[in-house]
Structures are given as C-alpha cells and as structure tokens.
Amino acid sequence: MPPTERVLDVREHDGEPFDTITDALDDLSDEDSLRLVNSFEPVPLYGVLESRGFTHETEQVGEDEWHVHIEHEG
C-alpha cells in the first residue's frame, strides 16, 4: 500500500487541539505522513514531535495559515 498524507485542519477546532493532534499522530503508520494546518506556527508542538520520534517541516502559506508536514523519523 503506498504511503498517504493525512490532513488535519485545526483552524476551526473548538478549544485546545493538542489531544486531537496527538491522537492523529498515534494513528499514523510508519509510512504515512500528516499535514497539520493551523492558524499560527505551533512552535510548542515541535519538542513533542521530536520526543515522539517525528520530524517536521513548516511552511507559512498565508497570513493566518501554516502547514506542518510531519512524518516518522528515519
């Protein structure tokens, strides 16, 4: 099965999206990636990603739109 990129847009999420994001990471297979869409750069998330064995690349695509491409390290 080819790798897939899941997309999680938390811009309209009610409340703190941290649990939603970590649940999506838990469901991510080793081959798949996650594109997180947020209204700000989620800098506090980066340490969590690193400690859980993920790498990330962040891109600001609009004034209030950031995309973080997340995948398993290695």
C-alpha positions in Angstrom: 0.0 0.0 0.0 1.5 3.4 -1.0 2.2 6.0 1.7 -0.6 8.5 2.2 -0.6 12.0 3.6 -3.4 12.7 6.1 -4.6 16.3 6.6 -5.7 17.6 9.9 -7.0 21.2 9.9 -7.3 22.6 13.4 -8.1 26.2 12.5 -11.7 25.9 13.4 -11.2 23.5 16.3 -13.1 24.3 19.5 -10.7 24.6 22.4 -7.2 23.3 22.6 -6.4 21.0 19.6 -3.4 19.2 21.3 -5.3 16.0 22.1 -6.7 15.9 18.5 -3.2 16.3 17.1 -1.6 13.6 19.4 -4.5 11.2 18.5 -3.7 11.8 14.8 -0.1 11.1 15.5 -0.9 7.9 17.3 -3.0 6.7 14.3 -0.2 7.4 11.8 1.6 4.4 10.3 5.3 4.4 9.9 5.0 5.0 6.1 2.3 7.7 6.3 2.6 11.5 7.0 0.4 14.1 8.5 -0.1 17.7 7.2 -1.3 19.8 10.1 -3.0 23.0 9.1 -3.1 25.7 11.7 -3.7 29.5 12.0 -0.3 30.1 13.7 3.1 28.4 13.9 2.7 25.7 16.5 6.2 26.1 18.0 5.3 24.3 21.3 4.4 21.2 19.3 7.9 20.8 17.9 9.5 19.4 21.1 6.7 16.9 21.4 7.2 15.7 17.9 10.9 15.3 18.4 10.4 13.4 21.7 7.9 11.0 19.9 10.3 10.3 17.0 8.8 12.6 14.4 10.4 15.1 12.0 8.6 18.1 10.6 8.8 20.8 8.0 6.8 24.0 8.5 5.7 26.4 5.8 3.7 29.6 6.1 1.3 29.6 3.2 -0.8 32.6 4.1 -1.1 35.4 6.7 -3.0 33.1 9.1 -2.2 29.7 7.6 0.7 27.4 8.5 1.2 23.9 7.2 3.4 21.4 9.2 4.4 18.3 7.4 5.0 15.5 9.9 6.4 12.1 9.5 8.2 9.4 11.4 11.9 9.9 11.7 14.2 7.7 9.6 
